[in-house]
Amino acid sequence: MVNVDVRSLTQPVGIMRIMAAILTCMCFSLAGAAGASSSSYWAWCMFTWCFCFFFTFLIVILEFTTVNSKVPFAWDDFTTAFAMLASVMCLIVSIIYPTFFTCKTCHRAIGASVVSWVCFATYAGEVVLTRLYPRGETSGFLSTVPGIMKMLETFIACLIFVSLDQSQYTANSGIQWCVAVYSLCFIFSIIIILLTLAQLTSYLPISFDMVVIVYNILAAVMYTTAVVIWPLYSFSKDKQRPSNCDHFCPWDKLVVVTFMTIFNFIVYTLDAVYSIRLVIITTPTCCFISCAFSLYLYNTCHIQQAAIPA
């Protein structure tokens, strides 16, 4: 029997989720009425609004029917992580859509842009409420620093994929290597998120923390090569922006991919450093070394005090 929790709709977080669902629905409705476009950026904007609407509406329904208490993963961790992801996605879309698809006479597109900014504020407010007033439960993976970094890595990779043009890398082995780096790192980050969210890490025959450390180091090294190779091969012909470049100029997309590659390299590097530091601090070997060093200092001080004449 399914119970109904009306309180989930009247709490501040529940009200903000209902507002976010309505606003995201308004966004893709106004953008669709304003006219479709063959640009990958337009498709990304529509996907973002539809994605946020679907999961926000799903969260509201599951909490209203109390089905969320029966899911096999940490529900509060999932909802907090989704709010963070949705706020970042709406922020990027609120910048992309008015930049490429609005004009002085495009009233519906302007309306979609304004409502998108309100969506971002709504999701950001939900993040503030959930972080300032937690429910007292232990934070899950997605709400921690490594989890947030993993979500950020996959999100930046999505922006890279949106900006890629097939004609730019089909005949260039260096660019193809960069695309392989983006794809492999994206896939493994998604796998890590899913394994952790489904609480399947304990079933692996090897230490999951060590696997994550090795992966983070390899991903940082691979992105280091991409940071060097991508601009070297992409701008070998046109080092400056062509004069006939419009809003959807391929040269601009190359610049976007370059900056997103640098950002993701920084995130992967920070993730690797943080995971190494986290594991080293919590390992028994480190504790043993720390205790031995403390004992050595104690004995040294004791011997020196005994050698001082009374």
N, C-alpha and C positions, 0 to 999 in steps of 0.2 A: 504493500500500500504506500502510495506517494503522499507525503505530507506537504502542506503549503506554508511557506514562511513569508508572510506579508512584511515582516520587519526588514527583510533584505532589500525591499524596494523603498522603504521610508528612511533608511539610514543615509547619511551624506554620501557614502561611497556608492550605494545603490542608485541614488538620484543622479549622481554624476555619470554612472554607466548608462542609465536610460537616456540622459542628455547626449552622451557620446554616440549612442546608437542612432538617435534621431538626426544628429548633425552629420554623421558620416553618410547616412541615407540621403540627406539633402545634398551633400557634396557630389556624390556620383550621379544623382538625378540631374542636378544643374549642369554638371560637366557633360553628361550625355545629351542633354537638351541643347547645349551650346554647339555641339557638333563633334563628330569623331575625327580622329587623325591617325595616320599610319605611323606616326612617330612612336618609338619604343618608350619615350618619356611619358607620352599620353597614356599608353597602356600601363605603365608603372603607377601613374597617379590613380587610374581607375582601379587597379588591383589593390592598391593601398587602402582606398576608401571601402571597397567591398570586403577586403580581408578584415579590416578593423570592425566594420559593421557586423559581419557574420559572427566573429568570436565574441564581440561585446554582447550581442543579442543572445548568443549561446550561454555565456556566463550568467547573464541575468535570468534566463529560463532555468538553468540548472540550480542556481541558488534559490530561486523562488519555489521550485519543486523539491528542494533539499536533496536532489540527486548528487550534488557535489560531494556530499559526505561519503558516497560509495565509490568514488573514483580511486584507482589504485596508485595515485601519486599525490604529492603534497599540493593541495588545492590553493592555499594562500600563496605558496611559492609561485605557482603557475599564473595566478591572476596578477600578482605584483609584477612578475616578469613581462607579462603581456602588456600591462599598462606602460611599463618603461619602453618596450619595443614600439607600441602604438604611438607614444608621444614622439619618439625619434622619427618614425616613419611619417607622421603627419607634419612634423617640422620640415623635413626635406621636401615633401610634396607641396607644402605651402610656399616654398621658395621656387620649386621647379615650375609648377603650373602657371602662376602669374607671369613668370619670366618668359615662357614660350608660347602661351596660349591665350593671353588676354590683350585687349586693345581698348581704346577709349570708348568704342561703341559696343563692345562685347559685354553686355550687362549680365548675362547669365554666367559667363566665365568669371567676371569680377565677383559676382555673388558666391560662386563656388570657392574662389580664393579666400574671400573674407570668412566664410563658414569654416573653411579648412583651418584657418588660424584659430578660430574658436574651438575647433576639435582638438587642436594641439594643446590649448590652454586647459581644456577639460581633462584630457588624459594626464597632463602634468599635475593638475590638481588632485587627481586620483592617486598618483604616485606619492605626492606629498602627504595625503591623508593616510595611505597605507604604511608609509615609512615612519611618520610621526606618531601614529596611533596603532601600533601592531597589536595583534590579538594574543600575544604572549606565547605563540608557538615558535619552535625552532626554525630558523631560516633554512630554506632548501637551497639547492645548488644554484638555481637561476637568480636568486636574490643576493648571492655572494659576489665578490669581485671577480673570481674566475668565470662564474656563470654569465655575468654581465658582459665580460670581455668576449666570451664565446658568442653571445648574441650579437654584439657589435661587429665581430669579425664576419659573421654570416651576412649581416645587413649590408656592410660595406661591399662584400663580394657581390651581393645582389645589385647594388648600384653600378659596379663594374660590368656585370653581365648586361645590364640595361644599356650601357653606353658602348658596348662592343658592336662593331659592324663586321659582318662576315667577310666583306671584301678587303678588310684591312689585315687579316691574318691568314688567309687561305694559301698565299704564295710566299710566306715568310716564315722560316723555321724558328727564328728568334722570337717572333711574336707568338707563334704557336706554343712555344715553351712557356711563355708568360700565361697564356690562356690555360694551359695544363696546370700550372701552379695555382691559378685562381680556382679552377674546378676541383682539383684534388683537396686543397685546403678547405674549401667550402663543404665538400662531401664529408670529410672526416670530422669537421666541427659539428655538423648536423648529427652525425652518428654519436659523438660524445654527448651532445645535449640529450638525444633520445635515450641513450643507455642510462644516463644519470637520472633523467626525469622518470623513467620507468623502473628505477631502482634495480637494475640488472647488473650493476658493476661487481657485486659480490659473487656472481656466478662465473666470472672470468677466471681462467686457470693461472693468470699472472696478475701482478699488482697493477690495478687500474691507474693509480697515481703515477707510477713510473711510466706507464704507456703514455699518459697525458704529457708528462714532462718531455719524453723523447719526441712526441709529436709536435709540441710547441717549439722545441729547438729546431727540428727539421723544417717546420713551417716558417719560422723566422729566417732561416738560412735560404730557403727557397724564395721567399719574398725579397730577400736581399738581392738575389740575382734578377728578379723581376724589376726591382727599382732601377737597376742599372740597364738591363736589356731593353725594357719597354720604351723609354724615351730615346734610347740610342738608335733603335730600328724604326720607331714610329715617326720621328722627326728628321730622318736622314734626308728626305727630299725637300719638305717645306718646314724650315725652322721658324718662319714667321707666319702669322695668320694671313691667309689669302684675302685679297681685297674684295672678292666677290662672295665672301662667307656670310651665310644667313644664319637664322636661329638654329637650324639643324645641320650645320656645317660639320662634316666628318672631322675636321681639324679640332673643333671645340670638344668633340667627344674624346679625342686622343688626350687632350689636356685634362679632362675629367678623370679618365682612367689613370693617368699619371699621378694625379693628386690622391685619388682613392687608393692607389697602390702604396704610396708613401704612408698614408694614414693607417692602412692595414698592416704594413710592416711595423710601424710603431706599436700598434695594439698587440700584434703577435709577440714582439720583443718584450713588452711589458708583461704579457701573459706568461711567457717563458720564465722571466726573472721572478715573477711573483710565485709561480708554481714551484720553482726550485727552492726558493726561500721558505715556502710553506712546508714542503716535504722535509727539508733539511732540519728545520726547527723541531718538527714533530717526530723525527726518527729516533729510535732507542740508541743508535750509535752516537748521535749528537749529544744525547743526554748523558751517556757514559763518558764521552770526552769532556763534557762540561763538569761532571762530578770529579773526574780524575784531575782536571786542571785546578779545580777549587781545593781538592785535597792536597795537591802539590803546593799551592800557595800557602795553605794553612801550615803544613809541615815546615816550609821554608821560614815563615815568620816565627814559628815556635823554636826552631833551631837558632835563629838569630837572637831571639830574646834570651835563650839559655846561655848563649856565648857572651852576653853582656855581663861584666862583673858587677856584683852587688855593691 
